[in-house]
Amino acid sequence: MDLGPPASYLTLAEGTEVYSADGEAIGRVYHVLAAEEEDIFDGIVIEAGGGHRFADAAQVEEIYDRGVVLRLDSAACETLPEPSENPAALAADPDDTVGEDLGDKLRRAWRRISGDY
């Protein structure tokens, strides 16, 4: 199996074949999940067997010009989860915060005044 030279997630095209660690073709790249502005590769969505599966970046062994190899054997690849939405934002309300007592506030103020950080 000649997958070509090593490549980057930045050049990974939809439709690229995805292989298990033991060389079985398990599907094709459906979507690359990344935050390119921050250079963060999050993983890939794989089209396999009429559905979609998610492989986290840590489960990707290597990306090549003509294929992606996962760290998982073919049996483990069958248990990859379906992709799900990540929350766009976290929310917090007053019950989620840790209260401070007066002593903490005074110590912090004293350190600021005295220059003892």
Secondary structure, DSSP 8 states (H G I E B T S, - for coil): ----SB--GGG--TT-EEE-TTS-EEEEEEEEEEEGGGTEEEEEEEEETTEEEEEEGGGEEEEETTEEEESS-HHHHTT--------S-----GGGS----HHHHHHHHHHHHHT--
